[in-house]
Amino acid sequence: MSDEELSLVPQYIIAARVRCGLSQLAAIPKGAAPDTEDKLSLLCPLAKAIPRSVIGDQYARTAERQVAEALSASFVKPIYTLIEFPNEFVVDLPDVLLAFVNHYDHGWLPQFIS
């Protein structure tokens, strides 16, 4: 992941937080080490930065319509549902966040691991 791509990550987080009525963050929070936690999707930096959401390797999901709408507007992606999560809204991650999640999950972003 290039430094340029990495610099775009906070922009998506800030946009989503503002649309949720949350304060801006000074920095992306650190997450749990990917190889030591069972619940990565709740403990990764993106999930910590965007509360009330679960971050997967391809999408974010939430039970709250307001959060889904904020993610949809921020990510410029539609809201949909999945059969396996019938009471939750799903929004695909933009390419930059997909790359971030992939690199984080592989441990290639140690600056974001606590």
N, C-alpha and C positions, 0 to 999 in steps of 0.2 A: 504494500500500500504506500503510495507516494505521500510526501509531506503535503502536497497540494490537496490530494483527496482527503487526507486526515484533517486538514484545516476546514473542510466542509462539514464534518460531523457535528461540531457544536452548532452550526447554523440550523441544521435540522432539529436538534434537541431544543434549542432556544425557541424556534418557531412553534414546536409542539407544546412546550411548556407555557408560552405566552397564550396560545389558544385555549389552554386548559385553565388559565387564570393563575398560573404558578409563577413564582419569581424566577428570574434568570439565574443561571449558575455561573460561578466564576471559572469553573473548570469541569471537565467531564469527570464524574466520580470514578474511583477505582472499584473494580469488582473482585470477586473471589477467584482464586486460581482455578483455571478451567479443568485441570487434571485432578483436583481434589474435592470438587463439589458435585453432588448429585442433582442439584436444582439450578443448573446454569442459567436457565431462562429467567430466573427470579433474582439472580445475584450478579449478572453481568452489568457493566457500566451503563448500557442503554436502558435496561430495566430500572436501575436505580435512578437514572436521570428522568425517566418518564414513568412516574408512579401509576399504579393501578393498571399496569400492562405486563404482559408476558412477552418476552422477545424470543422468537425462534430463529432458526438459521435463515429463514426466508420471509418471515412476516412477524408482525406484532399482533397480539390479540388482547382484547379487553372485554369485560362484561358491561362497561359503561359507555353508553352512546356518545356522550360528550367527549370522552377521550378518543373514541374511534373517529369522530368527526374532526377533532383536532389533528389526529395522525393523518387522516385522509387529506385534509387541506394542506398540511405541512409537507407531506410526502408526494402530493399530487398523484394519489393512487385511490382507486375506488374501495369502498367498504363491501365486504362480502361475509358469508358464513361458511363454516365447514361442518360436515355431518358429525365429526367426532367432538366438536365443541358447539352444540346447538344453541347455547344461551350466551354465546360470545360473538363479538364483532371482530373481523380480521381485516388487516390492511397490510399489503405487501411492502417490504422495505425498499427504499430506493437503492440503486446500485452502490453508492458510496457506503451506505449502512450495511449492505450485504457484505461488502469487502471488509468493513470494520469487524463485523461479527465473525467472519471466517478467520481473519487474522487473530482476533482475540481468542477464539476457541482453540486455535493451534498454538497459543502462547507466544505469538510473534509481536505482540504489543505489550511488553513487560511494564511499560510506564503506566498502564491502566490496570495492573494486577496488584492487589494489596497483599 
